[in-house]
C-alpha cells in the first residue's frame, strides 16, 4: 500500500514539473496585423525616459517616429472584378449535348457559374447510374456540387432542390444521348 502511494506521488510531482516546464500560458498575439504596407525602413526609437529619471526634473520628449510612406487609396489596392464569360477561352467549345443540358438547366431555374460544374455533375450522375450507385449516394454528391457553385443562391431554392434538378435534367437530357 505504501509503495502505490509513493508511485502515485512521484507521478503527480513529475506531471506538475513537466507542465510547469512546458507551460507559459502565453497564447496571445503580441501585435496586431495591419493591411497597410510601407516601403520605408523601420526606424529605431530611443527608449523613453521617465520624468523622475531626467536630470534636474526636466521632462524630455521622445521624438516621433517618421511617418510611413503615403499609402494609396483602398480602391487602388483592390483588384478589379472579372466579368464572367459564357465560356473561358481555355475551354473547348461545348458539344450540342452539353449545350442542350445547360439550356435545360437554365429553363428549370439553375444557372451555373461555369459549364464545368454542371457538366461534372451530369457526368457523375450518368456514371453513378451506370455503375449501380444508390440514388442517395448520387444525390449527396450532386447536392454538394450544386451547393458549391458560386452562382448558387440559397434564397432562390434549397440545395436539395437544385441537386434534384441536376439529377433529373442529366437523366432525361444528358445520359445516353
Buried (B, 14 or more C-beta within 10 A) or exposed (E): EEEEEEEEEEEEEEEEEEEEEEEEEEEEEEEEEEEEEEEEEEEEEEEEEEEEEEEEEEEEEEEEEEEBEEEEEEEEEEEEEEEEEEEEEEEEEBEEEBEBBBEBBEEBEBBBEBBEBBBBBBEBBBEBBEEEBEEEEBBEBBBEBBBEBEEBEEEEBEBEBBBBBBBEBBBEBBBEE
